[in-house]
């Protein structure tokens, strides 16, 4: 029962996520609860709503375990569906490898240090969204993980994923756990062989709830209902941390500290090379966008005028290309701000957007055809024209939306990048 309900919810969320990424249907809360973007949003674009959402997600994990991984993460569901090709009943207990703690320390250390450059290449939400938007790196990563799932089931979730690692540590002390009733267990091994996380060891009647994904597949396999989900009866446990665990923890803390510093240096160094890039309203400046954008590309598909473009060799994050789509930023639109889950594009109101300068238009009077079309289309009345004179731009009013350039038939108008977005 648990398994069927959980799987149904997971598949529904998976389908909804696909529709959202490709721009057909976007239920905003779905991506607002994806863990890595949510953590980053709390760090760089703090709001009470994001802080409360993160707190609720963590509390739910402390209560119920890693339900996020089995229900809410679309990339996790993709792996579960991929693993169907391997058949059932051939799993073996899997070691909980310490390397994932180091991966997590590096990933979130750099994020705390101010750079999302590392998390772009290891985080499941970004893999899922960038693959669906046909990003080369996303496609390669998704294919690699799908192949891994066919051979090793949910190995990525249990021993690589940095989000899974954090949730796993919380799940280890969660209130509700999957556990084996030793006095009722027949040691038939059915639960062990069908566990996609490889977290069950029948011989020792042990379930590793740190790596347990709460898929509940095991519950339906046991002929005696000896494996269950609930509050585990208290047992006398003596606190005796293993020397290896203490060394691993210490090493992870050292790596975390180093990654925080490295994240700051990486972001600073990379941003110094950035020039001449126009960004969507709310991105603020090139350095911030470069270091915060996860390249999930949700904003690209959400943009009604299709002027946003993927990261490329010129700029490693989403940015505006006025040669694409309708060739201008729509004045009454804040879709990119609405859909960005990571805070790279800040949440802004339509009123704020309409006053935000993202670039600057310049008119070459020698090329101007003097037809005045640009005057009529400027949404902020920044362009004026007297008699047969060339049109002129009031720099104090221009927001750089590009509408004037899109209608100019003489090539007299150019749009130039600015160092930092401003309210005019």
NUTOR-827547 format. One record per residue (C-alpha): residue number from 0; residue in three letters; x, y, z. Coordinates in steps of 0.25 Angstrom, whole numbers, plus 2048, in hexadecimal, padded with zeros to 3 digits. Example, Ala and Ser with C-alpha at 12.3 -4.5 7.8 and 13.67 -1.06 7.14 Angstrom:
BEGIN
ATOM   i  aa   x   y   z
ATOM   0 Ala 831 7EE 81F
ATOM   1 Ser 837 7FC 81D
This chain:
BEGIN
ATOM   i  aa   x   y   z
ATOM   0 Unk 800 800 800
ATOM   1 Unk 80B 80A 804
ATOM   2 Unk 813 806 7F8
ATOM   3 Unk 808 808 7EE
ATOM   4 Unk 803 816 7F4
ATOM   5 Unk 811 81B 7F4
ATOM   6 Unk 814 816 7E6
ATOM   7 Unk 808 81D 7E1
ATOM   8 Unk 80B 82A 7E7
ATOM   9 Unk 819 829 7E2
ATOM  10 Unk 815 827 7D4
ATOM  11 Unk 80B 832 7D4
ATOM  12 Unk 815 83C 7D9
ATOM  13 Unk 81F 836 7CF
ATOM  14 Unk 815 839 7C3
ATOM  15 Unk 812 847 7C9
ATOM  16 Unk 821 84A 7CA
ATOM  17 Unk 823 846 7BB
ATOM  18 Unk 817 84F 7B7
ATOM  19 Unk 81C 85B 7BF
ATOM  20 Unk 82A 85A 7BA
ATOM  21 Unk 826 85A 7AB
ATOM  22 Unk 81D 866 7AE
ATOM  23 Unk 80F 85F 7AC
ATOM  24 Unk 80B 860 7BB
ATOM  25 Unk 812 866 7C6
ATOM  26 Unk 80D 864 7D5
ATOM  27 Unk 817 86D 7DC
ATOM  28 Unk 817 866 7EA
ATOM  29 Unk 81C 859 7E3
ATOM  30 Unk 82A 85F 7E0
ATOM  31 Unk 82A 868 7EC
ATOM  32 Unk 82B 85C 7F5
ATOM  33 Unk 837 856 7ED
ATOM  34 Unk 842 855 7F8
ATOM  35 Unk 84F 85B 7F1
ATOM  36 Unk 848 867 7EB
ATOM  37 Unk 840 869 7F8
ATOM  38 Unk 84D 869 800
ATOM  39 Unk 853 873 7F7
ATOM  40 Unk 847 87C 7F7
ATOM  41 Unk 848 87C 806
ATOM  42 Unk 857 880 805
ATOM  43 Unk 857 88B 7FB
ATOM  44 Unk 848 890 7F9
ATOM  45 Unk 843 88E 807
ATOM  46 Unk 834 88F 80A
ATOM  47 Unk 82B 88A 815
ATOM  48 Unk 824 881 80B
ATOM  49 Unk 830 87A 806
ATOM  50 Unk 836 878 814
ATOM  51 Unk 829 872 819
ATOM  52 Unk 828 869 80D
ATOM  53 Unk 836 864 810
ATOM  54 Unk 833 862 81F
ATOM  55 Unk 826 85A 81B
ATOM  56 Unk 82E 851 811
ATOM  57 Unk 839 84E 81C
ATOM  58 Unk 82E 84C 827
ATOM  59 Unk 827 842 81D
ATOM  60 Unk 834 83A 81B
ATOM  61 Unk 836 83A 82A
ATOM  62 Unk 828 834 82C
ATOM  63 Unk 826 82B 820
ATOM  64 Unk 834 829 81A
ATOM  65 Unk 838 82A 80C
ATOM  66 Unk 82B 82C 805
ATOM  67 Unk 830 837 7FD
ATOM  68 Unk 839 82E 7F6
ATOM  69 Unk 82E 824 7F3
ATOM  70 Unk 823 82D 7F0
ATOM  71 Unk 827 83C 7ED
ATOM  72 Unk 834 83B 7E5
ATOM  73 Unk 831 838 7D7
ATOM  74 Unk 83F 834 7D4
ATOM  75 Unk 83D 829 7DE
ATOM  76 Unk 830 824 7D8
ATOM  77 Unk 838 824 7CA
ATOM  78 Unk 842 81B 7D1
ATOM  79 Unk 837 812 7D7
ATOM  80 Unk 830 811 7C9
ATOM  81 Unk 83E 80E 7C2
ATOM  82 Unk 841 803 7CC
ATOM  83 Unk 834 7FB 7C8
ATOM  84 Unk 83D 7F6 7BC
ATOM  85 Unk 846 7EF 7C5
ATOM  86 Unk 83B 7E6 7CB
ATOM  87 Unk 838 7E3 7D9
ATOM  88 Unk 83D 7DA 7E4
ATOM  89 Unk 84C 7DB 7E1
ATOM  90 Unk 851 7E6 7EB
ATOM  91 Unk 85C 7E5 7F5
ATOM  92 Unk 85F 7ED 802
ATOM  93 Unk 866 7F9 7FE
ATOM  94 Unk 872 800 806
ATOM  95 Unk 86F 80E 80B
ATOM  96 Unk 87C 814 805
ATOM  97 Unk 882 820 80B
ATOM  98 Unk 886 827 7FE
ATOM  99 Unk 878 82D 7FE
ATOM 100 Unk 87A 835 80A
ATOM 101 Unk 886 83B 803
ATOM 102 Unk 87E 83E 7F6
ATOM 103 Unk 874 845 7FF
ATOM 104 Unk 87E 84D 807
ATOM 105 Unk 884 852 7FA
ATOM 106 Unk 877 855 7F3
ATOM 107 Unk 870 85C 7FE
ATOM 108 Unk 87D 863 803
ATOM 109 Unk 87E 869 7F6
ATOM 110 Unk 870 86E 7F6
ATOM 111 Unk 871 874 804
ATOM 112 Unk 87E 87B 7FE
ATOM 113 Unk 875 881 7F4
ATOM 114 Unk 877 878 7E7
ATOM 115 Unk 86D 86F 7E1
ATOM 116 Unk 877 86A 7D7
ATOM 117 Unk 87A 85D 7DD
ATOM 118 Unk 86B 85A 7E1
ATOM 119 Unk 867 85B 7D2
ATOM 120 Unk 86F 84F 7CF
ATOM 121 Unk 86A 845 7DA
ATOM 122 Unk 85C 849 7DF
ATOM 123 Unk 850 841 7DB
ATOM 124 Unk 846 84C 7D8
ATOM 125 Unk 850 853 7CF
ATOM 126 Unk 853 846 7C7
ATOM 127 Unk 844 844 7C5
ATOM 128 Unk 841 852 7C0
ATOM 129 Unk 84D 854 7B8
ATOM 130 Unk 84C 846 7B1
ATOM 131 Unk 83D 849 7AE
ATOM 132 Unk 841 856 7A7
ATOM 133 Unk 84C 84F 79F
ATOM 134 Unk 858 855 7A6
ATOM 135 Unk 864 84D 7A2
ATOM 136 Unk 869 84B 7B0
ATOM 137 Unk 85C 848 7B6
ATOM 138 Unk 859 83D 7AB
ATOM 139 Unk 867 837 7AD
ATOM 140 Unk 865 836 7BC
ATOM 141 Unk 856 831 7BB
ATOM 142 Unk 85A 826 7B2
ATOM 143 Unk 866 822 7BB
ATOM 144 Unk 85D 821 7C7
ATOM 145 Unk 852 81A 7BF
ATOM 146 Unk 85D 80F 7BB
ATOM 147 Unk 862 80F 7C9
ATOM 148 Unk 853 80C 7CE
ATOM 149 Unk 851 801 7C5
ATOM 150 Unk 85E 7FA 7CA
ATOM 151 Unk 85E 7FF 7D9
ATOM 152 Unk 850 804 7DB
ATOM 153 Unk 84F 811 7E4
ATOM 154 Unk 85E 811 7E6
ATOM 155 Unk 85F 820 7E3
ATOM 156 Unk 855 823 7ED
ATOM 157 Unk 85C 81B 7F8
ATOM 158 Unk 86A 81E 7F6
ATOM 159 Unk 86C 82A 7ED
ATOM 160 Unk 861 834 7EE
ATOM 161 Unk 865 83F 7F7
ATOM 162 Unk 856 843 7FA
ATOM 163 Unk 853 834 7FD
ATOM 164 Unk 85F 834 807
ATOM 165 Unk 85A 83F 80F
ATOM 166 Unk 84C 839 810
ATOM 167 Unk 852 82C 813
ATOM 168 Unk 859 831 81F
ATOM 169 Unk 84C 837 824
ATOM 170 Unk 844 82A 820
ATOM 171 Unk 84E 822 829
ATOM 172 Unk 848 829 835
ATOM 173 Unk 839 82A 830
ATOM 174 Unk 82E 827 838
ATOM 175 Unk 828 81C 82F
ATOM 176 Unk 831 812 829
ATOM 177 Unk 831 805 821
ATOM 178 Unk 835 7FA 82A
ATOM 179 Unk 835 7EB 82C
ATOM 180 Unk 82D 7E3 837
ATOM 181 Unk 838 7D9 83A
ATOM 182 Unk 82F 7CF 841
ATOM 183 Unk 826 7CF 835
ATOM 184 Unk 830 7CF 82A
ATOM 185 Unk 832 7C2 822
ATOM 186 Unk 83F 7C6 81C
ATOM 187 Unk 83A 7C3 80E
ATOM 188 Unk 841 7CF 808
ATOM 189 Unk 835 7D4 800
ATOM 190 Unk 836 7E2 805
ATOM 191 Unk 845 7E3 803
ATOM 192 Unk 845 7DE 7F5
ATOM 193 Unk 83A 7E8 7F1
ATOM 194 Unk 840 7F4 7F8
ATOM 195 Unk 844 7FF 7ED
ATOM 196 Unk 84D 806 7F7
ATOM 197 Unk 854 7F9 7FC
ATOM 198 Unk 852 7FE 80A
ATOM 199 Unk 84C 7F0 810
ATOM 200 Unk 855 7E5 817
ATOM 201 Unk 84C 7DA 81A
ATOM 202 Unk 857 7D2 822
ATOM 203 Unk 859 7DD 82C
ATOM 204 Unk 84A 7E1 82B
ATOM 205 Unk 84F 7EF 828
ATOM 206 Unk 849 7FB 81F
ATOM 207 Unk 852 806 81D
ATOM 208 Unk 848 812 81D
ATOM 209 Unk 853 81C 819
ATOM 210 Unk 853 816 80B
ATOM 211 Unk 845 811 80B
ATOM 212 Unk 83D 819 801
ATOM 213 Unk 82F 815 807
ATOM 214 Unk 82A 80F 7FA
ATOM 215 Unk 823 805 803
ATOM 216 Unk 825 7FA 7F9
ATOM 217 Unk 82A 7F0 804
ATOM 218 Unk 81D 7F1 80C
ATOM 219 Unk 815 7EA 801
ATOM 220 Unk 820 7DF 7FF
ATOM 221 Unk 820 7D9 80D
ATOM 222 Unk 817 7CD 80F
ATOM 223 Unk 816 7CF 81E
ATOM 224 Unk 815 7DE 81E
ATOM 225 Unk 822 7DE 826
ATOM 226 Unk 828 7EA 820
ATOM 227 Unk 820 7F7 823
ATOM 228 Unk 820 806 823
ATOM 229 Unk 81D 80D 830
ATOM 230 Unk 823 811 83D
ATOM 231 Unk 82E 807 840
ATOM 232 Unk 82D 801 84F
ATOM 233 Unk 838 807 857
ATOM 234 Unk 844 7FE 859
ATOM 235 Unk 850 800 862
ATOM 236 Unk 85B 807 85A
ATOM 237 Unk 868 80B 85F
ATOM 238 Unk 86F 817 858
ATOM 239 Unk 87C 812 853
ATOM 240 Unk 87F 819 846
ATOM 241 Unk 889 812 83D
ATOM 242 Unk 897 817 83B
ATOM 243 Unk 894 817 82C
ATOM 244 Unk 887 81F 82D
ATOM 245 Unk 88E 82A 836
ATOM 246 Unk 89A 82B 82B
ATOM 247 Unk 88F 82C 820
ATOM 248 Unk 888 837 827
ATOM 249 Unk 894 83F 82A
ATOM 250 Unk 899 83E 81C
ATOM 251 Unk 88C 842 817
ATOM 252 Unk 88C 84E 820
ATOM 253 Unk 89A 852 81B
ATOM 254 Unk 895 850 80C
ATOM 255 Unk 889 859 80F
ATOM 256 Unk 891 864 815
ATOM 257 Unk 89A 864 809
ATOM 258 Unk 88F 863 7FF
ATOM 259 Unk 888 870 805
ATOM 260 Unk 895 877 802
ATOM 261 Unk 897 871 7F4
ATOM 262 Unk 888 874 7F1
ATOM 263 Unk 88B 883 7F4
ATOM 264 Unk 898 883 7EC
ATOM 265 Unk 892 87B 7E0
ATOM 266 Unk 886 884 7DF
ATOM 267 Unk 88F 891 7E0
ATOM 268 Unk 899 88C 7D6
ATOM 269 Unk 88F 887 7CB
ATOM 270 Unk 887 893 7CC
ATOM 271 Unk 893 89C 7C9
ATOM 272 Unk 893 897 7BB
ATOM 273 Unk 884 89A 7B8
ATOM 274 Unk 881 8A6 7AF
ATOM 275 Unk 876 8AB 7A7
ATOM 276 Unk 86A 8A2 7AC
ATOM 277 Unk 85C 8A7 7AD
ATOM 278 Unk 854 8A0 7B8
ATOM 279 Unk 845 89E 7BB
ATOM 280 Unk 83F 8A8 7C5
ATOM 281 Unk 842 8A3 7D3
ATOM 282 Unk 850 89D 7D0
ATOM 283 Unk 857 8AA 7D5
ATOM 284 Unk 864 8A8 7CF
ATOM 285 Unk 86D 89E 7C7
ATOM 286 Unk 875 899 7D3
ATOM 287 Unk 869 896 7DB
ATOM 288 Unk 862 88F 7D0
ATOM 289 Unk 86E 887 7CC
ATOM 290 Unk 870 882 7DA
ATOM 291 Unk 861 87F 7DD
ATOM 292 Unk 85B 87A 7D1
ATOM 293 Unk 859 86B 7D1
ATOM 294 Unk 857 86B 7C2
ATOM 295 Unk 84A 863 7C4
ATOM 296 Unk 844 86B 7B8
ATOM 297 Unk 836 86C 7BE
ATOM 298 Unk 836 87B 7BB
ATOM 299 Unk 83A 879 7AC
ATOM 300 Unk 82E 871 7A9
ATOM 301 Unk 825 87A 7B2
ATOM 302 Unk 829 886 7AA
ATOM 303 Unk 81E 88A 7A1
ATOM 304 Unk 827 892 797
ATOM 305 Unk 832 887 797
ATOM 306 Unk 83D 891 799
ATOM 307 Unk 844 889 7A4
ATOM 308 Unk 84F 880 7A0
ATOM 309 Unk 857 874 7A6
ATOM 310 Unk 865 875 7AC
ATOM 311 Unk 870 876 7A1
ATOM 312 Unk 87F 878 79F
ATOM 313 Unk 87C 887 7A1
ATOM 314 Unk 875 886 7AE
ATOM 315 Unk 873 87A 7B7
ATOM 316 Unk 864 87D 7BB
ATOM 317 Unk 857 881 7B5
ATOM 318 Unk 857 88F 7AF
ATOM 319 Unk 84F 897 7A5
ATOM 320 Unk 852 897 796
ATOM 321 Unk 84B 8A2 78E
ATOM 322 Unk 84D 89B 781
ATOM 323 Unk 843 88F 785
ATOM 324 Unk 834 88E 786
ATOM 325 Unk 82D 89B 786
ATOM 326 Unk 83A 8A2 788
ATOM 327 Unk 835 8AA 794
ATOM 328 Unk 832 8A9 7A3
ATOM 329 Unk 823 8AA 7A5
ATOM 330 Unk 81F 8B5 7AD
ATOM 331 Unk 813 8AF 7B5
ATOM 332 Unk 81A 8A2 7B8
ATOM 333 Unk 821 89C 7C4
ATOM 334 Unk 821 88D 7C0
ATOM 335 Unk 830 88B 7C2
ATOM 336 Unk 82F 891 7D0
ATOM 337 Unk 823 888 7D3
ATOM 338 Unk 829 87B 7CF
ATOM 339 Unk 837 87C 7D4
ATOM 340 Unk 838 872 7E0
ATOM 341 Unk 846 876 7E4
ATOM 342 Unk 846 885 7E6
ATOM 343 Unk 850 888 7DB
ATOM 344 Unk 845 890 7D5
ATOM 345 Unk 83E 897 7E1
ATOM 346 Unk 830 897 7E3
ATOM 347 Unk 82B 8A5 7DF
ATOM 348 Unk 81D 8AB 7DC
ATOM 349 Unk 819 8B0 7CF
ATOM 350 Unk 81A 8BE 7D4
ATOM 351 Unk 829 8BC 7D8
ATOM 352 Unk 82C 8B5 7CA
ATOM 353 Unk 826 8C1 7C3
ATOM 354 Unk 830 8CA 7CA
ATOM 355 Unk 83C 8C1 7C9
ATOM 356 Unk 847 8C5 7BF
ATOM 357 Unk 84D 8B8 7B9
ATOM 358 Unk 855 8BF 7AE
ATOM 359 Unk 856 8CC 7A6
ATOM 360 Unk 851 8D0 798
ATOM 361 Unk 859 8D9 790
ATOM 362 Unk 855 8DF 783
ATOM 363 Unk 85F 8E2 777
ATOM 364 Unk 859 8EF 771
ATOM 365 Unk 860 8ED 764
ATOM 366 Unk 859 8E0 762
ATOM 367 Unk 84B 8E4 767
ATOM 368 Unk 840 8E4 75D
ATOM 369 Unk 838 8EE 765
ATOM 370 Unk 82B 8E6 763
ATOM 371 Unk 828 8E7 772
ATOM 372 Unk 824 8D9 774
ATOM 373 Unk 82D 8D7 780
ATOM 374 Unk 826 8E3 786
ATOM 375 Unk 819 8DD 786
ATOM 376 Unk 81D 8CF 78B
ATOM 377 Unk 826 8D3 797
ATOM 378 Unk 81E 8CF 7A3
ATOM 379 Unk 825 8D9 7AC
ATOM 380 Unk 824 8E5 7A3
ATOM 381 Unk 833 8E6 7A3
ATOM 382 Unk 834 8EA 794
ATOM 383 Unk 830 8F7 78E
ATOM 384 Unk 831 8FD 780
ATOM 385 Unk 82F 90B 77B
ATOM 386 Unk 82B 90E 76D
ATOM 387 Unk 835 908 763
ATOM 388 Unk 840 906 76D
ATOM 389 Unk 845 8F8 771
ATOM 390 Unk 83F 8F2 77D
ATOM 391 Unk 845 8F4 78B
ATOM 392 Unk 846 8EC 797
ATOM 393 Unk 844 8F1 7A5
ATOM 394 Unk 84F 8E8 7AD
ATOM 395 Unk 848 8EB 7BA
ATOM 396 Unk 83B 8E4 7B6
ATOM 397 Unk 840 8D9 7AD
ATOM 398 Unk 83F 8CB 7B3
ATOM 399 Unk 846 8C3 7A7
ATOM 400 Unk 83A 8BA 7A4
ATOM 401 Unk 83E 8BA 795
ATOM 402 Unk 830 8BD 790
ATOM 403 Unk 836 8C9 788
ATOM 404 Unk 841 8C1 781
ATOM 405 Unk 837 8B6 77D
ATOM 406 Unk 82F 8C0 775
ATOM 407 Unk 83B 8C8 76F
ATOM 408 Unk 83C 8C5 760
ATOM 409 Unk 849 8CD 75E
ATOM 410 Unk 852 8C7 769
ATOM 411 Unk 854 8D4 770
ATOM 412 Unk 851 8CE 77E
ATOM 413 Unk 85A 8C6 786
ATOM 414 Unk 858 8C0 794
ATOM 415 Unk 864 8C0 79D
ATOM 416 Unk 866 8B8 7AA
ATOM 417 Unk 868 8BF 7B7
ATOM 418 Unk 870 8BB 7C3
ATOM 419 Unk 864 8BB 7CD
ATOM 420 Unk 855 8BB 7CC
ATOM 421 Unk 84F 8C8 7D2
ATOM 422 Unk 841 8CE 7D5
ATOM 423 Unk 83F 8DA 7CC
